[in-house]
Amino acid sequence: MRILLSVLLILLFVPSWSGEPRLALFPPTAEMAAHRAVIDPLAPGRVKLGGLTFLGGVYLTGPAPAFGGFSAMMVEGDRFTLLSDGGNILSFSMGADWQVREPRFADLPDGPGTGWRKEDRDSESLTRDPATGQLWIGFERANEIWRFAPGFARAEARLAPRTMAGWPVNGGAESLVRLRDGGFIVLAEDQDVKRKGVELTDVKTGLWFAGDPTQPKQRSFAFGYRPPKGFLPTDIVELPDGRLAVLNRKASLREGFTAVLALIDRDAVQPGRIVTGREVARFAAPVVHDNFEAIAAVREGDSTILWIASDDNQLFLQRSLLLKFRLDV
């Protein structure tokens, strides 16, 4: 009886015993490499892409199967932090020589579910308060937002906002940004806006929070975001001048992954309003085009710099790209 009880407890609390695969985790030793990339293989010297100037880039490689799948990113000086859609954290420094230094591997210390399955750590969006170092992560599938202590040391708060209830399993809080005024914006990847009972399939749901979205009864409102036709939003960032840059993605059998960078005015985000972005650049053949899901903005002198990263879905046919651009518009 004691043996039978032990087996039943294992089956109940250890999913792998019932055939559930374990989430791939980073090895204890952080080893990775960066390889130079261009934006147009047919014209390696090309630097202009719409309203962007390409300043260089790399694609990252590291130990399989955990490496890759990067869906969110932060850039602070020469330090990069990439978060995968399985809760794996990669950080490293990289200077003008494009060489990786001080790589570190880590895993989220907490999140929805048990953390055994990749679906439990479907971390798709990330933002930070530069004053406190606190971090917020949007978890798809669970439709929750979590706040973490600086350095992802521990989870501090979590909430499943009622306004996010019912968002699609694979189309939830793909984009999350903390604004400098303390507000937050969340964009659903594929939750259609409804008007008078009619779904507007070309308009996705956005939420604005007056403050920390993990706090109950936080003041908020809904609005609509209309991405470029056929595209879905994958990340959002606030620019130094207050505008918002939205990264949008489309997947098709003919073209594979393509992406569009669009800009919207912060003041256009109002209760019930539908906001349409202005296209700045398009990533489609012959330009490098992959599953771009992460964007970060920094200031270098008088220039606004955008970093854009791709989620390789941990497939050998794709790459973990990290590209640097100057915004010229």
Disulfide bonds with the S-S distance in Angstrom:
none
